[in-house]
Amino acid sequence: MANFYLDNSDLKHHLNHPLMKKLVALRERNYSDAEKYDYAPFNFEDAMDSYEKVLEIAGEISGEIVAANAEDVDHEGPHVVDGHVVYAKGTQKNLDALVKAGLMGISIPRRYNGLNFSLVPYIMAADMVSRADAGFVNIWGLQDCAETIYEFANEEQKQKYLPRVCAGETMAMDLTEPDAGSDLQAVMLKATYSEADGCWYLNGVKRFITNGDGHIALVLARSEEGTKDGRGLSMFIYDRNDGGVTVRRIENKMGIKGSPTCELVFKNAKAELCGSRKLGLIKYVMALMNGARLGIAAQSVGVSEAAYREAIAYARDRKQFGQAIIEFPAVFEMISLMKAKLDASRSLLYETTRFVDMYKAYEDIAKERSLEPEERAEMKAYQKLADAFTPMAKGMSSEFCNQNAYDCVQVHGGSGFMKDYACERIYRDARITSIYEGTTQLQVVAAIRHVTTGTYLHQIEAYETAEIAPELEPLRDRLKAMKAAYVKAVETVTATKDNEYIDFQARRMVEMAGHVIMGHLLLNDATRNESFRQSAEVYINFGEAEVAKHAAFIERFNPEMMAAYRK
């Protein structure tokens, strides 16, 4: 039987990271829930045993059910009946299996019927589900919208909606509109408060809404009449049971075809204000998007895993000129680099997840008691790292996902262009990862301030002090040389004090930082687990070349050349 957790020892490696002991203790409030709930862990070992059991179940469902249904779902897709979405038969089977297994509300506290797990096993489950079917994770994975309700809604709303999510109801985040894509300040869906019944009503159109007919939706709408910017937007909770929203159509997409991407029409749709007025975009959507970007990083890693496995299986089986094509150096090199990019992406994904997990745990504890000064300092440090690493993880893992999907088709040759092989679907599914929830270019916009303020550099220097296996020191020396090239490039660019030029070179500087960071993460992985050593060496070889290329471009392409080039 296929089990996507048991067949991938890399997942267990990341689950057993040293920081998990502290992280889980914070999440479990030193295991105080064991006195109230018979399924709550009483110590760290018990918690990890629960994580492993749940991940084994998620791995089995991913391997046996979701993956088995993926091709049929891709062909059938969802459709609209009487203004509402009907999933493909395989999609509904997948959802039923995961709901029956209790895999909804994984990270929600137990008092709302959740499992209160760390984000790490939740993201790990998303990683596996994405490997099975990238489209389906967009339905199951949107349960992370419940985190926004937990963080910002009032207690009555939490009690009303969170148990429903834990019981299996799906969610959506309704942000984008026909004239407001990445520029969410332009959202014009109108929210009107009725004094007569004390309710809010929504009117307008939303477009490109993933799982748009979900049971519960978070909706960004303009609550302040006469405004045109982000300060006039608020966040609302829409309950499908109240009606007022119809699905006008489902988009006919290139990939992730099992996931319904909807155009929605709101006609006096009753809704509840979530949090405070005017903070919809400024505060709540930013938190929502950061969670979504971490989810897309997990999706990207899962798709990269699927691409790598399809490529290596085909290369071992396909024979040309009397030998398996994996024996040809060009093919072997391609597959080795695919594995290195996959391992680097996954290491960055789980490092980022731990940073998010740590600061959110402290943030949650702060609602119950005052944090000690050292706790507050640690929360702020992890929050800063989470803010820095989230756009990097989303941006770089999605780009590597696309590269691995491309190379997977290339390994298959002409066969990869045919629908007979899964790589054709993987290639189409991969393409969206670097576009939605903020394009790679927008991730660079979010990340560049952490280049100019030194966040990435300080973390690289922290990695340089970590204890690693002595035989890996030569690789670390090469990373130090890469860091020096990165520092010089940043100094060269920022010394111009030309904001337009800094923006022009931003992606190169962010990628340079990313290559150095991922190289260090792989060295740490290789110290704990020798199986990562080949990937560490291959990735650093690749990273060196990329850093050198970017450094050379920055050295030669000055502001004057940029101005001439743009003319």
C-alpha angles and dihedrals in degrees: 000000000000114000116175092200099047094044093055115063090180089075093056089048091058093042089058096053112145093243091062093081093062093037095053092046089055092046091049095042088237090313096296092145090072087080092057106033126044091211095052116106120250096205142004095273091052091049092050090048089055091048092051094048093050092046090051089054091047089047092051094048090047093050101037104034114014096043092043091054097043099095094046091047090050090054098041102036125174125298139194123254119179093340097311136095123256111195124224110268092250092051091055091049090051092049093046091052094050093045092049089051091054095244096142121095092020095160098033117109118263094244087071092045094263129131095242091221124165115260089249097075090040091055088043090056089049089051090055096042089050091052088055098044123347092199095055094055087065088067101038095036096055087081084091085079083076087069088065091052089048092050101043113015124092121259094258090055092047091052090048101047112022097064088051091055090048088051091057110272114143129233141211138192111222106202113124124080133185090264098029115063115138089352098075091169085078094063109132105175100135124235115194126187117220114212089193096067102010093242136125121234127200127212130178143051134299123193137196091021112167111226085355094176094057118142094249126027137187107219128195109212141163107257099166113076116226096021125121104181139066093279091072095057128097135181121245136187114227121197114205089212089069093059127207098121125091130184107240093188146332115242117245099231136191092235146353083057096166090064111083110230104194143197106215131200117206115202112177089323110182114234142168125235110245112211119328129342119260094022096088097107101017095057117000101044090047090056091043093050093049090055091046091050091054087051092052090050087055090047090051092052091048091051090046088053091051091048093049093048093048091049097048093044091052093044091053093048102039114086126199128169090005099306142075110272091235086073090066110095094225092055095041090050091050093051092045090055091047089055092047092051090047093050093045092049092049093048090052091045095055094040088055092045091053091051091051091044093052098050093042091051091054091043090054093047088052088065089061102040142353113280120238113248092254090048092051091048091050091048091053092047093052092044090055091050091047091051090050099043100042097071091041092051093047094044101044099037092050092049091049089047090057092046092050092048089050092050091046090059090045092054089053091052115195091349090063090063090060127085089232090086129061092229090076090060092042090053092053093044093050095057097074095055094080092046113045127066085029125334120254087260091058091048087057089052089054094044103044096080088061088057094050095042094046100244093132094043093051091051092048088053089051090053090051090063095051117111112251135174110285093236089060094059094095089058091050090052088056090051089053089055089050089050090052090053090049093050092049091049092050092048091049093051099041093045088070090064085209106138093195091053092046089053090048092056096036099103092051092052093046091049091049090054090046094053092051093046094048090047090056092046090053091050089054090048091048090052091055095038125023092207089079095058097092091048090049092054095043092047094049089050088053094043093050091056092046094048091048091050093051093043092052092049092050092048093053102034107071128175092268091054090047091053092049091045092053092052 
